Amino acid sequence: MLVGQKVGVECGHYKSWGRVVEVASSGVKVQLESGGLLQFDNNGKGYYTTTTYDCPGPWFLSHQRDVD
């Protein structure tokens, strides 16, 4: 993954788009279009760091797009 890359995320019936804002050896941080910030580990499993939704479990990276 690259900083600036557009990615899809989902948790249960919640789906959103965001952009990778930080890449580290432990995973990535994704800034959502809605303003939330998610931290993902290297397995693509993530949690909110700035706010919460009524989500039944962890968030997952669902798909990626080229930087646009």
N, C-alpha and C positions, 0 to 999 in steps of 0.2 A: 504494500500500500504506500501511497505517496501523500504528502501534505497537499491539500487542495482537491484530492480525489473525491468525487461524489459517490456516496454509498447509500444503500437502502438498509433500514433496520426494522425489525419487527419483534413484537412481544404479544402473544395471543392474537387478538383481533386488531391491535394497534400496529400501524405501519407508518413510516416516515422516511424522509430523505435527510441527509446531512452531509457535511464535509469533514474529512480528516483534518484535524488541526495540530496533531502531535503524533509522532511515531517514535516509539521507544522499544528497547529489547523485550519489555514485558507486555507490549500491546500497543493500542492506539486510542486516542481520544477523538470523539466525533461530536462536532457542534451541529445540533439539529436545526432545521429550518424554523422550528417553533421556538428556538432559543435555548433548549435544554442541552446539557453536555453529558455525553455518555463515555464511560471508560470501558474498553474492551480488552480482554486478555488475548493471548495468542491462539486460543481456540475459538475466537469469535463470540464469546459470551460476555455480556456487558451489563453494567448497572449505572443508574443516574448518579451524577455527582453534584448536580445543582438543584434538582427538583424531583418530584415523583409523580407517577401516573398510577392509576388503579390497574396495575399490570399483574397477571397471575404468575409471573416468574421472571427470569432474566431476559434481557434483550439479546437478540442475535443479529449479526450482520447477515443480510439476506442476498444482496447483490451489489455489484460495483459498476461504475461507469468511468470512462476516461475523464481526465480533467477537462472541464469545459469552461 
